[in-house]
Amino acid sequence: MKKLVRVGLGFATLPKDQLNSYVILGIVCLTKQIALVPNLPVTIAALTALQEVYQAGLTAAALGGQKDTAALKEARNELVAALRQIAAYIQSLNLTESQVLTLGFDVVVWSNTKITLLAPTGITLDNSSSTQLGVYLSAVAGAKAYHVQYCIGTGAWLEAGIWPNTRDIYLLNLTPGTIYTVRIRAIGGSTQYGPWSASISLMCT
């Protein structure tokens, strides 16, 4: 018998900034996995608009007064309501635990044990295609997405995006003959972000 997976609603009690990060991740994951959720009750465009209003409200409330604080509370309520609608829809699809996680949502774990994410391992880079690097890694237990960064030499780390699974991760529009260094961390679990992986480098062709 297929295990019933409960979609978690813990996002409703997340601190201000963590809620914003949670929704941003959810938008990325839902966009990449839209084939799993073709009839979202709240469109990705609408969810993005609510997130942008909420994020602007965070800034305004930090600098403003009671009116801005009230506006932030209203924006949060609307954002959480939209997430609840999406969570209920995902619940109705009877997806597997891994599928729910790739959509950016948490699952209910009937245990008091906290999930601690480990650093990704088994990372390899592929330069067989010009101006890009393929990134491959082993899945991390409890992860629902992966945060990828890269740099050139001793330069600052640059964002390569958030990816909902270990497949189809690519760094694009790179410069041939340049050596790129990549690091990855898992997203999910009790700590939201796991530690960064060991760095790995390869020259782009």
N, C-alpha and C positions, 0 to 999 in steps of 0.2 A: 504494500500500500504506500502511495506517495505521501511523504511527510508534509503536514500542513505547516506552512511558513507564515508567521505573523509579521506584518510590516510594522516597524516601530514608529511611534509617534513622539519620541523623545525630543524632537526638534522644537516642540512647543515650549519647552522649558530651558532651551539653550540661552546662555548669556548673549547680549546684543551682538557683539562682533562675531561670535561663533555661529549664530544663526545666519548672518550674512554670508560667511564662508561656506556654510552648509548648503545654502541655496545656490551659490555660484557653482559649487561642485555638482549639485543636482542638475543644473541647467546644462552643464557640459556633458554629463552622463546621459541624460534624457535625449539630448541632441544626437549623440553617437549611437544610442540604442533605440531610436525611434521606432524601428520595426517591431520591437516587443510591445510598444504602447501606442498603437496607431490612432486610438480614439481618446486622447487625453482630455479630461473635462476642463482643464485649464491649459491653453496652448503655451508652447514654449515662449512665444513672443509676449504673451500676457504675463507669464511668470517673470520673464526678464524685466518687463516694465515695472512690476511690483517690487522686484529686487532693487532696481535703480532708484525708485522713490524711497525705499527703506534706507538704502545706503546714503542717499542725500540727507535723509532725516537724521541719521546718526551724526553726520557732520554738523548739521544745523543745531541739533539738541546739545551738542558739546559746547557750542558757543553762545547759544541763545537762552531764552527764558522759558516760562511755563507754556506758552503757546507752542513753541517748537517741541517741547517734551510731549505735549498732548498729541501733536501731529505725528511724532515718532511712534507713539503707542498705537495710534490708529493705523499707521502704515504696517506695523508689526502684526496687528490683528488680521489685517487683510492678507498679508503674506502667509501667516500660519493657516488661515482658512483655506487658502489656495493649496497649500501643501497637504492639508488634511484631505481635500477632494482628490488630489492625485494619489495619495497613499491608499485611500479607499478603493480607487479604481485599480491600482496595482494589486491590492489584496484580492479583488474579484477575479483576477486573471489566473490565480492559483499557480504562480511561478515558483521556480526553485529558489533556494536560498541564494545561490550564486547569481541568479538573474536579478533578484531584487537588489543585491549589492551593486551590480554593475549599473543599475538605474540611479545610483546615488543615495538610496534610502537604506536605513538600518533595518535589521530584523530583530525580533524579540527573542532573547536568549534566556531560557528558564534556568538561570544559574547566577550566583553572586560573584562568580569568577570574572574578573576584568580581562578583556582581551588586549594583550600588549603586542603591538606590531613589531616585527623584526625588520632589520635592514634587508632590502632585496639582494639576492645572490644570483649566481649563474648568468651574469650580464655579459652579453657579447654585442659587438657592433659589426655591421655589414656595409662595406663600401663598394659593392659590386655595381651599383647604379651611380652614374655621375651626378655630382652636386647634391647628393643626399646620403644620409646614413640611416640604416635600419637599426632599430634597437630591440634587443631580445633579452628576456629575463625570466626567471622562475617565479611563479605566483607566490605571493606571501599570504599565509593563513590569516583570515579575518580582514583582508584588504578589500576595499570596494573601488579603489582607483589608485593611480600612480602619478606622482608629480615628478616631471622630468626637467632638469636644467643642464645647460652646457656652457663651456667657456673656451676661450682660445688662450693658450699659454697661462700666464698668471693674471689674466684679465678677470673682470667681474663675472659672476654667474649670470647667465641669461635664461629667460623663461622659454621652455619648449612646450609647455602646456600640461594639462591634466588629462590622463587617458584612463578610460573605465576598465581596461583589461590589459593583458600583456601582449596582445596581438596588434599588428598594424601600427606600431609606433615608429614614426619617421621624423628625422630632422631634415627640412627641405631648404632649398635655395642657398646651399653652402658654397664655399669657394674651393675649387679644386686645388690640391697641393697644400691645403691648410690642415693642421692637426687639431682636432676637436676633442675636448674632454667632457665626459658625460657622467652625471650622478642622478640617482633616483631614490625617492622615498615613497613608502606606502601611505595611503590615506584610509582612515577608518579606525576600528577598535575603540578602546576607551580613552586613548590619548589624542585622537584625531589624526596626528601625524606620527609616523615612525621615524627612526633615525635614517640619515642619509647612507646610501650604499658606498662602498669603496669606489673611487673614480676610475674610469677606464677611458683610454684615448685611442684614436685611430685617425689616419690621414684620409681626407675626402679625395676622391678621384675626379 
